[in-house]
Amino acid sequence: MVAFGTEPSGAGTSSSRSVKGETDISSCNVVGSNIFNSLRARGNLAASQYRDRRQRLQG
C-alpha cells in the first residue's frame, strides 16, 4: 500500500531505461524506490506510535 503512490513513476522510468539498454539505471531505480518506501513506512509507523503514546499520557 505504501508503494502504490511511488510505483507508477518508478515502473515507467525503469521500463523506459530498460528498453534503451540502460539496465544500471533501472536496477538502481528499483533498489532506491524500495529503500525509500521502507523508510517511509517506518517513519509513518513511528509517528503513529508517538501520537498514540502521547494521547494515552494526556488522557
C-alpha positions as a Markdown table, in Angstrom:
| # | Residue | x | y | z |
|---|---|---|---|---|
| 1 | Met | 0.0 | 0.0 | 0.0 |
| 2 | Val | 2.8 | 2.4 | 0.8 |
| 3 | Ala | 4.4 | 1.8 | -2.6 |
| 4 | Phe | 1.3 | 2.5 | -4.6 |
| 5 | Gly | 1.9 | 6.2 | -4.9 |
| 6 | Thr | 5.5 | 5.9 | -6.0 |
| 7 | Glu | 5.3 | 2.8 | -8.1 |
| 8 | Pro | 3.8 | 4.1 | -11.4 |
| 9 | Ser | 6.6 | 6.7 | -11.9 |
| 10 | Gly | 9.3 | 4.2 | -10.9 |
| 11 | Ala | 7.9 | 1.5 | -13.2 |
| 12 | Gly | 7.8 | 3.9 | -16.1 |
| 13 | Thr | 11.3 | 5.1 | -15.6 |
| 14 | Ser | 12.7 | 1.5 | -15.2 |
| 15 | Ser | 10.9 | 0.2 | -18.2 |
| 16 | Ser | 11.9 | 3.1 | -20.5 |
| 17 | Arg | 15.5 | 2.8 | -19.4 |
| 18 | Ser | 15.5 | -1.0 | -19.9 |
| 19 | Val | 14.2 | -0.6 | -23.4 |
| 20 | Lys | 17.1 | 1.8 | -24.1 |
| 21 | Gly | 19.5 | -0.7 | -22.7 |
| 22 | Glu | 20.4 | 1.3 | -19.6 |
| 23 | Thr | 19.9 | -1.5 | -17.1 |
| 24 | Asp | 22.2 | 0.0 | -14.5 |
| 25 | Ile | 19.8 | 3.0 | -14.1 |
| 26 | Ser | 16.7 | 0.8 | -14.0 |
| 27 | Ser | 18.2 | -1.5 | -11.3 |
| 28 | Cys | 19.3 | 1.4 | -9.2 |
| 29 | Asn | 15.8 | 2.9 | -9.5 |
| 30 | Val | 14.2 | -0.3 | -8.2 |
| 31 | Val | 16.6 | -0.5 | -5.3 |
| 32 | Gly | 16.3 | 3.2 | -4.4 |
| 33 | Ser | 12.5 | 3.1 | -4.5 |
| 34 | Asn | 12.4 | 0.0 | -2.2 |
| 35 | Ile | 14.7 | 1.8 | 0.3 |
| 36 | Phe | 12.6 | 4.9 | 0.1 |
| 37 | Asn | 9.3 | 3.0 | 0.6 |
| 38 | Ser | 10.6 | 1.0 | 3.6 |
| 39 | Leu | 12.0 | 4.1 | 5.3 |
| 40 | Arg | 8.7 | 6.0 | 4.6 |
| 41 | Ala | 6.7 | 3.1 | 6.1 |
| 42 | Arg | 8.9 | 3.0 | 9.2 |
| 43 | Gly | 8.5 | 6.8 | 9.6 |
| 44 | Asn | 4.8 | 6.6 | 9.4 |
| 45 | Leu | 4.7 | 3.8 | 11.9 |
| 46 | Ala | 6.9 | 5.7 | 14.4 |
| 47 | Ala | 4.8 | 8.8 | 14.0 |
| 48 | Ser | 1.6 | 6.9 | 14.7 |
| 49 | Gln | 3.0 | 5.2 | 17.7 |
| 50 | Tyr | 4.3 | 8.5 | 19.1 |
| 51 | Arg | 0.8 | 10.0 | 18.6 |
| 52 | Asp | -0.8 | 7.1 | 20.4 |
| 53 | Arg | 1.5 | 7.2 | 23.4 |
| 54 | Arg | 1.1 | 11.0 | 23.7 |
| 55 | Gln | -2.7 | 10.6 | 23.7 |
| 56 | Arg | -2.5 | 7.9 | 26.4 |
| 57 | Leu | -0.4 | 10.0 | 28.6 |
| 58 | Gln | -2.7 | 13.1 | 28.3 |
| 59 | Gly | -6.0 | 11.3 | 28.7 |
